[in-house]
């Protein structure tokens, strides 16, 4: 190769075609390799965790859709793809009645969450306990309440052990959530995710509104890896967003794969041109 390059630099007019082939081949290989590297960058493994959670939110879909953009199975898929990363989910429940009527219904926020979501969200307990594995396994009728619900039930820790009825489900208060900033997403009532999904949502709904992951939200590698897992799982289904960034259209994935194959063929063509140019220079030496 070095001999061919020297001949290219010293005797270009004696072998114009091989020189052109060599230059064209090197250019094609370089450009194609850069484009392939850019496309494949999101295949890198995730190797770090961070305190700031990465948030995946379900996007609104038409009322006649059979499901929303996130499902409980996504928790399993993401946990399998990111074994060293904490993954938690939350579901906002549509509640029609609360007894006793402690708050106006248009001001009431009820979430079904798992313990990991609570941990990643930054919400803290002021008293009582959080949700246990047993609560999840048995879809227990327990709940955590916000400071304003706790205050309506009594002073101090008097709310612990009290009972609330949310629609047709009776719940026992086992924990009091600490106060939090307005943008922290503090619910008035939180129930175990399995309780909300199986007993308090309409039959067959089984959807999630949000997933939190224990990785930095500005980590490009993490975002790309999460996006790939969800795109593969939701091909042709309702959308979702990653910290406000709308996910790529799943229908574009076949085009992306075809582009990768085309770039690979282009790089091979460039290598063939380089080989032809080197061979031509060697023959004309």
Secondary structure, DSSP 8 states (H G I E B T S, - for coil): -HHHHHHHHH-GGGSHHHHHHHHHHHHHHHHHHHHHHHHTGGGS------SS-EEEEE----TT-SS-SEEHHHHHHHHHH-TTS-EEEEEE---S-EES--S-GGG--EEEE-HHHHHHHT--EEEE----HHHHHHT-SEEEE-HHHHHHH-STTTTTT-EEEETTEEEEEEEEE----GGG---SEEEEHHHIIIIIS-TT--EESEEEESS-TT-HHHHHHHHHHHHHHTTTS--EEETTEE---GGGHHHHHHHHHHHHHHHHHHHHHHHHHHHHHHHT-
